[in-house]
């Protein structure tokens, strides 16, 4: 059974098919259904739960008359409507981040490049707290702590019995820049310990490399073993967090990530560098 996040995205894709087959624009469907265009967009992107009465209205508009198909979509809508732990943080998480947490829980592999920060699944709480405060100075203490708790809960995915493979490429600045209240040595030891697991290889891109394939961004590629679920790219930026599933765009990001893997230190060399940096701060 798919998780609520996967269920929402599958339902959104399934609903997009008959709309497009009937050559119905979002505006036309909005006029006839009572749902706004932005709401319909969020439904098809898997970011909005549909009520059963709303679903029946859309199926009627799309001409879906087959009882078997109707029941299948209604069952999918029930799965999509189930509560997940990340739903409790919707009011404090940046747009798209709740969906990312749900997809992480279902992914069989995560491939990440960060040009400045350690991946969220490998951060200590104090570093996470400092990053949130620096990026959102208007956030209140309760909001910050709620987001930190959600990040720590997301990290459980790496401690489950069958965790996804997280391959993380980070810029050297991520292990040099002092962020958070804990000592640099403690943070680096935490990263080295997390990266020591066979399913969490970390590679560091040295300053001396100069320009490289990932120099201009921060992205995570999510892979799934369900053939019905497309691969996703999650892009973080100050302007917003975006989930991309267009095949051509995902393929371009994957090709860039594959090139990026050839440029940094190996996982073994990176681990040694992190350990050496920790020892330097312990002196």
LINVEN-V561209 format. One line per field, one symbol per residue. ss: DSSP state (a for helix, b for strand, c for the rest). phi: phi as a letter, one per 20 degrees, with the letter a starting at -180 (. if undefined). burial: 1 if it has 16 or more other C-alpha atoms within 10 Angstrom, else 0. A space follows every 10 residues. Layout:
ss->???
phi->???
burial->???
This chain:
ss->cccaaaaaaa aaaaaaaaaa accccaaaaa aaacccaaaa aaaacccccc caaaaaaaaa aaccccaaaa aaaaaaaaaa acccaaaaac ccccccaaaa aaaaaaccbb bbbbccccca aaccaaaaaa aaaaaccccc aaaaaaaaaa aaaaaaaacc ccccbbbbbb bcaaaacccc cccaaaaaaa aaaaaccccc cbbbbcaaac ccccccccbb bbbccccccc cbbbbccccc cbbbccaaaa aaaaaaaaaa ccccccaaaa aaaaaaaaaa aac
phi->.ffgffgfff fgffffffff feleegffff fedneffgff ffffemdcee fgffffffff femedfgfff ffffffffff effcgfffdg fdfggnffff fffgfdfebc ccccebcfgg fdefgffgff ffffecfeff gfffffffff fffgfgfedf fcfffddddc fgffddffcn effgffffff ffffffffec fdcdefgffm fbfdfdacbc eddceeffdf fcddddbfeq dcddcfgfff ffffffffff feeeffgfff ffffffffff eef
burial->0011111111 1110110110 0000010011 0010001011 0111111111 0000110110 1100000001 0011011111 1000011010 0110011111 1111111111 1111111110 1111111111 1100000000 0011111111 1101101100 0011111111 1111100011 0001101111 1101100011 1111100000 0001000111 1111000001 1111110000 1111100001 1011001001 1011111001 1011101100 000
